[in-house]
């Protein structure tokens, strides 16, 4: 790819991520005004927030076929048009328009994320692929930080929610210009031009979703790895650490709205800085060290939060955030869809009088524990942003054959958004039932399991072309730790039936 095309590809990917992160997080501040202006009930707020995730799920089901059929560039253009359409719908003073707008934006976000990552991975050289693909994640974290900042500036402004939604159109229009300047994939030398898994006339039979679960071409292992990436990404609780940060900070002693918002902005700054580290070193250090190391740090920090969490206030088990008569104040996460009211109830309900008295008489030692919890949370967010955040999408764009890459990406993305919904909507119940300690101990143990899974399953793909990665995965040539690498030709000769492609590899 030429220098100008590389620049436009980088800009398009980063801007796509920026819009993704902004739209994901901006609802946090907008919801505070929307529920007051439209008199939204708790269930209406839940529907408004979750409609974006529903749209993303729809895109994960349909978007892969669009990518494989029409190409990534056209798919990105479609996502931009849908993003602008959804943004316009969000500016209409109607609850139904808000729902439809969020649904449309969610579809566009997911379609853009899949298309941008695949497009960049196929168009750039192996030496730059990690940098360019992880720029998308950097854009997401910058978008989340931008949304939190805009929320903080406009939260007390009359009809500020319109400006919050409208500002997303600016980077979207810039992305449109950058994509229009890009050549189509057909006009560029593809790394996988001679690597079509379905070029032998079996396309209709082999390249459906069922192909992902066959032993042929080692597809079962690839699919298991892809599902492990997206499921562990969510089940380690990172969406809740990020999007329910204000709830956790309130539990750790930050009682005012302003302090909780500023603490969450601090989380956003840490997330951006850590992601930039991953962007800079993904091609130098490799995918395995960053992902496995990130999981280990997350496990340590989350377990520390769990062990120290007993020193923090625990919400009343019987109370629920949507219970009649209970109210909640400022929220700083896009999935914190709670009714308006007193901010001291962010952990799920108003604290009983005895707990409030205990809070007022906490010792200096308890304050130290609370600050350690905050530091551990920031370290966990940093570890996620170095490992899971960028590496998941980079690896998903590398491990599948070219002919089914769009559908495979969409299939795993569907599980990603489903797990996101599950984890997000069970957090408050878990928090009420288990408290800070039990919830984070569970997330920490899941991070440790993830580290073991990737240690034994994850290949190193840095510095390899997509054709080389696919060839080695087909022949199961990758070695995951210190075992001797198997010679690909010896492995091929042991097979009872050889494809023409495999014979060519060993000649």
Secondary structure, DSSP 4 states (H G I P E B T S, - for coil): --HHHHHHHHHHHHHHHHHHHHHHHTHHHHHHHHHHHTT--HHHHHHHHHHHHHHHHHHHHHHHHHHHHH-HHHHHHHHHHHHHHHHHHHTSS-HHHHHHHHHHHHHHHHHHHHHHHHHHHHHS-HHHHHHHHHHHHHHHHHHHHHHHHHHHHHTTSTTHHHHHHHTHHHHHHHHHHHHHTSPPGGGS--TTTT--TTTTS-HHHHSSGGGGGSSGGGHHHHHHHHHHHHHHHHHTTHHHHHHTHHHHHHHTT--SHHHHHHHHHHHHHHHHHHHHHHHHHHHHH-HHHHHHHHHHHHHHHHHHHHHHGGGS----TT--TTSTT-------STT----SS-GGGTTSSPPPHHHHHHHHT--HHHHHHHHHHHHHHHHHHHHHHHTHHHHHHHHHTTSS-GGGHHHHHHHHHHHHHHHHHHHHHHHHHHHHHHHHHHHHHHHHHHHHHHHHHHHHHPPP-TT--HHHHHHHHHTT----SSSPPPPHHHHHHTSSS--HHHHHHT-
